[in-house]
Amino acid sequence: MARTATTEAARPAPAVSADLAKHLLHEMMLIRRFEEKAAEAYALGKIGGFLHLYIGEEAVAVGATSVLRPDDYAVSAYREHGHCLAKGSDPRHVMAELYGRKDGLCKGKGGSMHLFDRSHNFLGGHAIVGSHLPLAAGGGFAIKYRGDDRVIVCYFGDGAVPEGEFHESMNLAALWKLPVVYICENNRYAMGTSLERALSETEIWKFGCTYQMACEAVDGMDVLAIRDVVGRAVERARREQTPTLIEARTYRFRGHSMRDPAGAVYRTREEVEHEKLRDPIVLFRSRVLDAGVLSEADVRAIEKDVSDVIDEAAEFADGSPEPPTEWLFTDIYGDSDGAEPA
């Protein structure tokens, strides 16, 4: 029988050491400042195409990644900057990719929605909604086939849940007992449609019951709660090679993309301001300061380091050259001998 829990389930507050607190706060601040800098660059015309910001959702990527090993995998959709950075990718090369420059993670060919970093086992951002969920199942199958004890974490939004790929992937992962941790970052609006207008079952974690897998909801604005829930799912995947569905209830403070900067068409300013009272960075910072785990000096040092790192990333991206024209014809599918197709 599937194990289930809700956000109301009583659990003791996880303890946090000074080193762990510094790491979690640093990573969340790094993602926040990276996204703010990316928004500035977009407004200046340095970043083209689409840009989907992760501001407000940082606790999910940071909490989840904090319980992974470097050899574990992660795969995401197009709002993936935070996941990629949390997995360990160099902010300089991530920013250069957003700029479409030669020194980007994907040589400037992927851009914001298609980050990929093999060196950190980040298996990409994928722009087609739901398309990466079957890839996560495939990654889980590969892990099991090789006899590894790795896991793969798959991030997706609530907008992917009505897609057939979601249900196909849940079914296969449960049927074949694959070590996949599916994390739905439920920000309630998908691209711009409220959860209640898109799903007949609005408690997304319950879909795991249908496929007889462990499933749980968690406060996606609480980095320690995320760490606790994902930690148990990862340990289960290693031990039993079974999947888990986690619904992280979060909220994006910006609109769907930079072409929808505030999301004002489908939600009110009052709602957004109310949700900002639950800013995951502010909440965690207050928590560790009040507990005496970190000092104000510790926080200022983290802020300074993050600011320096992001300023360096922007300078690096600005200084990186455009990809050479001949790169248009590399890294593409074609005949192995380079001959023209018949």
Residue pairs with C-beta under 8 A, 6 or more apart in sequence:
1 212
2 208
2 209
2 211
2 212
2 213
2 214
2 215
3 214
3 215
3 216
4 205
4 206
4 208
4 209
4 214
4 215
4 216
5 216
5 217
6 203
6 205
6 216
6 217
7 217
7 218
7 219
7 249
11 228
13 224
14 224
14 225
14 227
14 228
16 24
16 224
16 288
16 293
17 293
18 293
18 294
18 298
20 66
21 284
21 288
21 293
21 294
22 294
22 298
22 302
23 66
24 62
24 63
24 66
24 223
24 224
24 227
24 284
25 281
25 284
25 285
25 288
25 294
25 299
25 302
26 302
26 305
26 306
27 58
27 62
27 65
27 66
27 85
27 86
28 58
28 59
28 62
28 223
28 280
28 281
28 284
29 281
29 302
29 303
29 306
30 85
30 91
30 306
30 309
30 310
31 54
31 58
31 61
31 62
31 81
31 82
31 85
31 86
32 55
32 58
32 281
33 306
33 307
33 310
34 81
34 85
34 91
34 94
34 95
34 310
34 313
35 53
35 54
35 55
35 81
35 82
36 55
37 95
37 310
37 313
37 314
38 47
38 51
38 53
38 81
38 95
38 98
38 112
39 51
39 53
39 254
39 258
41 47
41 95
41 98
41 99
41 314
41 317
42 51
42 258
43 258
46 99
46 317
46 318
47 98
47 99
47 100
47 112
48 100
48 111
49 111
49 112
49 113
50 78
50 112
50 113
50 257
50 258
50 259
51 98
51 112
51 257
51 258
52 78
52 79
52 112
52 113
52 256
52 257
52 258
53 79
53 81
53 252
53 254
53 257
53 258
54 61
54 79
54 80
54 81
54 82
54 252
55 252
55 253
55 254
56 187
56 221
56 250
56 251
56 252
56 253
56 254
56 275
56 276
56 279
56 280
57 79
57 82
57 185
57 187
57 220
57 250
57 251
57 252
57 280
58 82
58 223
58 280
58 281
59 220
59 221
59 222
59 223
59 226
59 250
59 280
59 284
60 82
60 155
60 183
60 185
60 220
60 226
60 248
60 250
61 82
61 83
61 85
61 86
61 155
62 82
62 86
62 223
62 226
63 222
63 223
63 224
63 225
63 226
63 227
63 230
64 86
64 153
64 155
64 181
64 183
64 226
64 227
64 230
65 74
65 83
65 86
65 87
65 153
66 227
67 227
67 230
67 231
67 234
68 74
68 87
68 151
68 153
68 234
69 150
70 88
70 120
70 121
71 121
71 150
72 121
72 150
72 151
72 152
72 153
72 234
73 121
73 122
73 123
73 139
73 143
73 150
73 151
73 152
73 153
74 83
74 87
74 121
74 122
74 123
74 152
74 153
74 154
74 155
75 122
75 123
75 124
75 126
75 132
75 135
75 136
75 139
75 152
75 153
75 154
75 155
76 83
76 84
76 122
76 124
76 125
76 126
76 132
76 154
76 155
76 156
77 125
77 126
77 127
77 129
77 132
77 155
77 156
77 157
77 160
78 112
78 113
78 114
78 125
78 126
78 127
79 125
79 157
79 185
79 252
80 113
80 115
80 124
80 125
80 155
81 94
81 98
81 112
81 115
83 122
83 125
83 155
84 94
84 105
84 115
84 117
84 120
84 122
84 125
85 91
85 94
87 117
87 120
87 121
87 122
88 117
88 120
89 105
89 115
89 117
89 120
89 122
91 309
91 310
91 312
91 313
92 103
92 312
92 313
92 316
92 317
93 103
93 104
93 105
93 316
94 104
94 105
94 115
94 313
95 313
95 314
95 316
95 317
96 102
96 103
96 104
96 105
96 108
96 316
96 317
96 320
97 104
97 105
97 106
97 108
97 110
97 111
97 112
97 115
98 104
98 111
98 112
98 317
99 108
99 317
99 318
99 320
100 108
100 109
100 111
100 322
100 323
101 108
101 317
101 320
101 321
101 322
101 323
102 108
102 320
102 321
102 322
102 323
102 324
103 316
103 317
103 320
103 321
104 110
104 317
104 320
105 115
105 116
105 117
106 114
106 115
106 116
107 323
107 327
107 331
108 320
108 322
108 323
109 323
109 327
109 331
110 116
110 125
112 125
113 125
113 126
113 127
114 124
114 125
114 126
114 127
115 122
115 124
115 125
116 122
116 123
116 124
116 125
123 132
123 135
123 139
123 152
124 132
124 135
126 132
126 135
129 157
129 159
129 160
129 163
130 156
130 160
130 163
130 164
130 165
130 166
131 165
132 154
132 156
133 154
133 156
133 160
133 163
133 165
133 166
133 168
133 169
133 182
134 165
134 168
134 169
134 172
136 152
136 154
136 169
136 173
136 180
136 182
137 169
137 172
137 173
137 176
137 178
137 180
139 152
139 180
140 151
140 152
140 173
140 176
140 178
140 179
140 180
140 243
141 176
141 178
143 150
143 151
143 152
143 178
143 179
143 241
144 176
144 177
144 178
144 179
144 241
149 238
150 179
150 238
151 179
151 180
151 181
151 234
151 237
151 238
152 179
152 180
152 181
153 180
153 181
153 183
153 230
153 234
154 180
154 181
154 182
154 183
155 183
155 185
156 166
156 182
156 183
156 184
156 185
157 184
157 185
157 186
157 187
157 190
158 184
158 185
158 186
158 187
158 188
158 189
158 190
158 195
158 198
158 199
158 204
159 190
159 191
159 193
159 198
160 166
160 184
161 184
161 198
161 199
161 204
161 207
162 198
162 199
166 207
167 207
169 182
170 182
170 207
170 208
170 210
170 211
170 213
170 243
170 245
171 211
172 178
173 180
173 182
173 211
173 213
173 243
174 211
174 212
174 213
174 242
174 243
177 240
177 241
177 242
177 243
178 241
178 242
178 243
179 237
179 238
179 241
179 242
179 243
180 237
180 243
180 244
181 230
181 233
181 234
181 237
181 243
181 244
181 246
182 243
182 244
182 245
182 246
183 230
183 246
183 248
184 204
184 205
184 245
184 246
184 247
184 248
185 220
185 248
185 250
186 195
186 204
186 220
186 247
186 248
186 249
186 250
187 250
187 251
187 252
188 194
188 195
188 251
189 195
189 252
189 256
189 263
189 266
189 267
190 198
191 256
192 256
192 260
192 263
192 265
192 266
193 266
194 266
195 202
196 202
201 207
203 217
203 247
204 217
204 245
204 247
205 215
205 216
205 217
205 245
205 246
205 247
206 215
207 215
207 245
208 214
208 215
208 216
208 244
208 245
209 215
211 245
213 242
213 243
213 244
213 245
214 233
214 236
214 242
214 243
214 244
214 245
215 244
215 245
215 246
215 247
216 229
216 233
216 244
216 245
216 246
216 247
217 246
217 247
217 248
217 249
218 225
218 226
218 228
218 229
218 246
218 247
218 248
218 249
219 225
219 226
219 248
219 249
220 226
220 248
220 249
220 250
220 251
220 280
221 249
221 250
221 251
221 278
221 279
221 280
221 283
222 280
222 283
222 284
223 280
223 284
224 284
226 248
229 246
230 246
233 244
233 246
236 242
236 244
237 243
237 244
251 275
251 278
252 263
253 272
253 275
253 276
253 279
254 261
254 262
254 263
255 261
255 262
255 263
255 264
256 263
262 269
262 272
263 272
285 294
285 299
288 294
289 295
289 296
289 299
334 341
335 341
